[in-house]
Amino acid sequence: MIAYLERAARKTFNLRVCARPCNGAEYTAAPTLPFSNKAEARAYCAAKGIKPWNF
């Protein structure tokens, strides 16, 4: 599992989780999880065994 972090509105972040490094249709279809900061997103990835790809 790979996680991509992207900035969202009002200093929040969205985390997209894909099965492997991807782009295009697979990337846009990936589930998005909201987080208030990067530390929370990193902690979630560590707890779930997901590799943070771009952060």
Steps between C-alpha positions, in 0.01 A plus 500: 500500500621849409371832638508835322451820699343806336404839638130571544311814600572691820835347598375143492631201307348210309666160499441275197574132548585288195605138467819599316656819359243631254361796308208570270170319550631272775623803698171689472300191597710441814328568835580836661541548876504850658766601756571828675880473475785289362586348838154343527530363147844351577368340819207348310735357237728353767206340682356346183833397341459736203810651334483883482606577143535878464535626857 
